[in-house]
Amino acid sequence: MTTPSGPPAGQVGLPTCFRHADRPTGLRCSRCDRPACPECLREASVGYQCVECVSQGARTQRPFRQRTIAGAELVEKPLVVPVLIAINVLIYAFTAFQAKSIGDVQSSALFQQWEEWPLGVAGGGWWRLITAGFLHVTPVHILMNMLSLWWIGKDLERILGRVRFTAVYLVSLFGGGVSVLCFADPQTPVAGASGAVFGLLGGVLVVVLKLKLNPGSVIATIAINLVLSVAIPGISLLGHLGGLVVGALVTAAILYAPEPNRNRWQAGAIVASVVVLVGLMFLRDAQLTALL
C-alpha cells in the first residue's frame, strides 16, 4: 500500500516523467533519453520517442515530394503554359495596335522586325528564329495555336515539370525555325507558335510510349495536323516537321536519361540539342550569305 502522496510500491527511486512529475517511469525517449511515461511516448522507426522529439522531428523533416517519370516535382496546376499564352496574346495585341488592325498585323513594325524568312536571318538576323514563334497573323491563327498550346501543354507540363517543359517548348520552337531556315524558300516569311506546339505533340507521343500506353490517338492527331499543313495554303510544313522531330528527341532524352545523375544527363542533352541546331544555323547562314 502507498500513502496518497507517495509513489506506488515497487516504484520508489524511479525517475519521473519529464512532463508529469507525479508519474515515476522506467521508460525513456530513444532520441533524447529523457524519462517519459507511456502517455508521453510515441512509437518511432527505432524504439519510442517522446512527444516533443516527435514534434521537433516533424518540423525539421523534409516533406515527401512526389516525382514524375521525368524526375520533376509533381505540380498541381500548369504555370508555364498560361504565361506563354499571355505573352503570345500580348505580343499579338501590340502588333495589332501598331498595324491599326486586328485582322492583319503584318504591317506592324515589330512584326516585320521579328518574322522569319531565311534571307532575313542570313547575315545576322538570328533572333528571328525565336521571335517569329511569338508572332501571329490573324485572330484565327493565334486562337488555334493558343487553344492547341493549352490542350497539349497543360498535362505535358505536369509530367515534365516547369523547367523541362520550358526547355522542350523553346528548343522545339528553335528547331522549327532552323528547319525553315535550312529547307524552305529563302524569300518566304513564316510566323507562329505552331512549330513549338508540334514539338509538344512529339513530346506527348514519347510520354505515351514511355508509359506503354496506346499511341494510336496521338499518332492520328499528328498525322491529321500534318495533312492539314499540306492541304491549307500558307502553313509551314517544314516548321511543323522541324518542331515535331526536335520536340520528340528532346523529350526522349529527358524521359530516358539514366537515373544516376539524371538532371545532368537531361541538361546535357538539352544543351547538345541547342548546339547542333546552332551549328546548322551557322552552316546555312554561311550558304545564304554567299547568295546576298
Residue, then its C-alpha position, 0 to 999 in steps of 0.5 A: m500500500t502507498t500513502p496518497s502522496g507517495p509513489p506506488a510500491g515497487q516504484v520508489g527511486l524511479p525517475t519521473c516523467f519529464r512532463h508529469a512529475d507525479r508519474p515515476t517511469g522506467l521508460r525513456c525517449s530513444r532520441c533524447d533519453r529523457p524519462a517519459c511515461p507511456e502517455c508521453l511516448r510515441e512509437a518511432s522507426v527505432g524504439y519510442q520517442c517522446v512527444e516533443c522529439v516527435s514534434q521537433g522531428a516533424r518540423t525539421q523533416r523534409p516533406f515527401r515530394q512526389r516525382t514524375i517519370a521525368g524526375a520533376e516535382l509533381v505540380e498541381k496546376p500548369l504555370v508555364v503554359p498560361v504565361l506563354i499564352a499571355i505573352n503570345v496574346l500580348i505580343y499579338a495585341f501590340t502588333a495589332f495596335q501598331a498595324k491599326s488592325i486586328g485582322d492583319v498585323q503584318s504591317s506592324a513594325l515589330f512584326q516585320q522586325w521579328e518574322e522569319w524568312p531565311l534571307g532575313v536571318a542570313g547575315g545576322g538576323w538570328w533572333r528571328l528564329i525565336t521571335a517569329g514563334f511569338l508572332h501571329v497573323t490573324p485572330v484565327h491563327i493565334l486562337m488555334n495555336m493558343l487553344s492547341l498550346w493549352w490542350i497539349g501543354k497543360d498535362l505535358e507540363r505536369i509530367l515534365g515539370r516547369v523547367r523541362f517543359t520550358a526547355v522542350y517548348l523553346v528548343s522545339l520552337f528553335g528547331g522549327g525555325v532552323s528547319v525553315l531556315c535550312f529547307a524552305d524558300p529563302q524569300t518566304p516569311v513564316a510566323g507562329a507558335s505552331g512549330a513549338v506546339f508540334g514539338l509538344l505533340g512529339g513530346v506527348l507521343v514519347v510520354v505515351l510510349k514511355l508509359k506503354l500506353n496506346p499511341g494510336s490517338v496521338i499518332a492520328t492527331i499528328a498525322i491529321n495536323l500534318v495533312l492539314s499543313v499540306a492541304i491549307p495554303g500558307i502553313s509551314l510544313l517544314g516548321h511543323l516537321g522541324g518542331l515535331v522531330v526536335g520536340a520528340l528527341v528532346t523529350a526522349a532524352i529527358l524521359y530516358a536519361p539514366e537515373p544516376n545523375r539524371n538532371r545532368w544527363q537531361a541538361g546535357a542533352i538539352v544543351a547538345s540539342v541547342v548546339v547542333l541546331v546552332g551549328l546548322m544555323f551557322l552552316r546555312d547562314a554561311q550558304l545564304t550569305a554567299l547568295l546576298 
